[in-house]
Amino acid sequence: MRAWIQGNVLYIHEDDAPTYRKTGGMVRNSYFWALKSIAARARRDRPWEFEAEIWPALQRMLISFWESGYLGLSEVQLSFRADQPIPESLRLVSTYLDPSTDTEDREN
């Protein structure tokens, strides 16, 4: 999931945030509701926002869903641009984007 930090807020790109589907799998829909429940803001047409206070819980939640075996790494891993430092509390679930695949410009 493409992510960036601005101030003390983690943003997850709206196209990479999980989606809810009425006929979707139970794990995927649970993942959607779990992340939405700890997000400061989670709207379909905007980046999802997570305040710094919950980053340790976010990391634990992402690890837990990944370890379930029902979700792929790309669905639970935060991907940052190379010029963005990754906070310690998110390091276990984060990586850096391949610069050739990050086509979106962000002001951060």
C-alpha positions as CSV (number, residue, x, y, z in Angstrom):
1,M,0.0,0.0,0.0
2,R,1.5,3.3,-1.0
3,A,2.0,5.4,2.1
4,W,3.5,8.7,3.2
5,I,3.7,10.7,6.4
6,Q,3.0,14.3,6.7
7,G,3.3,15.9,10.1
8,N,2.2,13.1,12.6
9,V,-0.2,11.5,10.2
10,L,0.3,8.4,8.1
11,Y,-1.6,8.4,4.8
12,I,-2.5,5.4,2.8
13,H,-3.3,6.0,-0.9
14,E,-7.1,5.7,-1.5
15,D,-6.5,3.3,-4.4
16,D,-4.5,1.0,-2.1
17,A,-6.8,1.0,1.0
18,P,-8.9,-2.1,1.5
19,T,-12.4,-2.2,0.1
20,Y,-15.6,-3.6,1.5
21,R,-17.6,-5.9,-0.7
22,K,-21.0,-7.3,0.3
23,T,-20.1,-10.6,-1.3
24,G,-16.5,-10.4,-0.4
25,G,-14.5,-12.8,1.8
26,M,-14.9,-12.6,5.5
27,V,-11.2,-12.0,6.1
28,R,-11.0,-9.2,3.6
29,N,-14.1,-7.5,4.9
30,S,-12.8,-7.9,8.5
31,Y,-9.5,-6.3,7.4
32,F,-11.5,-3.4,5.9
33,W,-13.5,-2.8,9.1
34,A,-10.5,-3.3,11.4
35,L,-8.4,-0.7,9.6
36,K,-11.3,1.7,9.2
37,S,-12.0,1.5,12.9
38,I,-8.6,2.8,13.9
39,A,-8.3,5.3,11.1
40,A,-8.7,9.0,11.9
41,R,-10.3,9.4,8.5
42,A,-11.2,6.7,6.0
43,R,-13.1,7.8,3.0
44,R,-13.4,6.1,-0.4
45,D,-12.2,9.0,-2.4
46,R,-9.4,10.3,-0.2
47,P,-6.3,8.9,1.4
48,W,-6.9,7.1,4.7
49,E,-5.3,8.8,7.7
50,F,-3.8,7.3,10.8
51,E,-2.5,9.4,13.6
52,A,0.9,8.6,15.2
53,E,-0.6,7.4,18.5
54,I,-2.0,4.3,16.8
55,W,0.9,3.4,14.6
56,P,2.0,0.6,17.0
57,A,-1.5,-0.9,16.9
58,L,-1.6,-0.5,13.1
59,Q,1.6,-2.4,12.8
60,R,0.3,-5.2,15.0
61,M,-2.9,-5.4,13.0
62,L,-1.1,-5.5,9.7
63,I,1.2,-8.3,10.9
64,S,-1.8,-10.2,12.3
65,F,-3.7,-10.1,9.0
66,W,-0.6,-11.1,7.0
67,E,0.2,-14.0,9.3
68,S,-3.4,-15.3,8.8
69,G,-2.3,-16.4,5.4
70,Y,-5.4,-15.0,3.7
71,L,-3.9,-11.7,2.5
72,G,-0.8,-11.1,0.4
73,L,2.2,-9.1,1.5
74,S,1.3,-6.3,-0.9
75,E,-2.1,-5.9,0.8
76,V,-0.6,-5.3,4.2
77,Q,2.8,-3.8,3.6
78,L,3.2,0.0,3.6
79,S,5.4,1.3,0.7
80,F,7.1,4.6,1.2
81,R,9.1,6.7,-1.3
82,A,12.9,6.4,-0.8
83,D,13.1,10.0,0.5
84,Q,10.6,9.3,3.3
85,P,12.0,8.0,6.6
86,I,10.1,5.0,8.0
87,P,9.2,5.4,11.7
88,E,10.4,2.7,14.0
89,S,6.9,1.8,15.0
90,L,6.0,0.9,11.4
91,R,9.3,-0.6,10.3
92,L,8.2,-4.3,10.4
93,V,5.4,-3.7,8.0
94,S,7.1,-1.2,5.7
95,T,9.3,-1.1,2.6
96,Y,10.4,1.4,0.1
97,L,8.8,1.8,-3.3
98,D,10.7,1.0,-6.4
99,P,11.2,4.5,-7.9
100,S,10.2,3.3,-11.4
101,T,6.7,2.2,-10.1
102,D,5.9,5.3,-8.1
103,T,4.2,7.5,-10.7
104,E,2.2,9.7,-8.4
105,D,3.6,13.0,-7.2
106,R,2.8,14.0,-3.6
107,E,3.5,17.1,-1.8
108,N,5.3,15.8,1.2
